Amino acid sequence: MGLNLDSCGGVGPFYSLKEAAQYCSFSEDHFRILSKQYKIKRYGPARNRFARADLDSWMYNKNYFILDSCRKSKRIMKVEL
């Protein structure tokens, strides 16, 4: 289970979506929704791998992974004074 890539700064092992869901004790569909809501970092060329260290951090403190609605916008906003 999991893929270990030492070239990624030692944050592995890495799990597919299905493996990550099993690791966190969620169904695959529910974990997919949660991973998008909480913006859990994805790795790999296809961005389809999750690092166990990130999953452990997320399970320990979900508030650390800010929800989409709380993220700052990257759009430039014009403000008139």
C-alpha positions in Angstrom: 0.0 0.0 0.0 1.4 3.4 -0.9 4.2 4.7 -3.0 7.4 5.9 -1.4 9.2 8.6 -3.3 12.3 9.8 -1.5 12.9 12.5 -4.1 9.9 14.5 -2.8 11.6 15.8 0.3 10.7 12.9 2.6 7.0 13.6 2.9 6.0 10.1 1.7 4.8 7.4 1.5 2.2 8.5 -1.0 -1.3 7.0 -1.4 -3.8 7.0 -4.3 -7.2 8.4 -3.6 -8.6 4.9 -2.8 -5.7 4.1 -0.4 -5.9 7.6 1.2 -9.6 7.1 1.8 -9.0 3.7 3.4 -6.1 5.1 5.5 -8.5 7.9 6.8 -11.4 5.4 7.2 -13.7 7.1 4.7 -15.4 5.9 1.6 -13.7 6.8 -1.6 -16.5 9.2 -2.7 -16.7 11.0 0.7 -12.9 11.4 0.9 -12.9 12.8 -2.7 -15.4 15.5 -1.5 -13.4 16.2 1.7 -10.1 16.4 -0.1 -11.5 19.1 -2.4 -13.2 21.0 0.4 -10.1 21.1 2.6 -7.6 21.4 -0.2 -5.4 18.5 0.9 -2.2 18.8 -1.1 -1.8 16.4 -4.0 1.5 15.2 -5.4 2.8 13.5 -8.5 2.7 14.6 -12.2 -1.0 13.8 -12.3 -1.7 15.3 -8.9 -3.3 12.0 -7.8 -1.3 11.1 -4.8 -1.6 12.1 -1.1 1.2 12.2 1.3 0.7 10.3 4.6 2.2 13.2 6.5 -0.4 15.5 5.1 -3.2 13.0 5.9 -2.0 12.7 9.4 -1.9 16.5 9.9 -5.4 16.8 8.4 -6.9 14.1 10.6 -5.2 15.7 13.7 -6.4 19.2 12.9 -8.8 19.8 10.1 -9.0 23.5 10.9 -5.4 23.9 9.7 -6.6 23.0 6.2 -8.7 26.1 5.5 -12.0 25.6 3.6 -12.5 27.1 0.2 -14.8 29.8 1.4 -12.2 31.1 3.8 -9.3 31.3 1.3 -8.1 34.6 0.1 -9.0 35.4 -3.5 -6.1 35.6 -5.9 -8.0 38.0 -8.1 -7.0 41.6 -8.3 -9.8 43.7 -6.8 -10.1 47.4 -7.6 -10.8 49.6 -4.6 -11.9 53.2 -4.9 -11.1 55.6 -2.1 
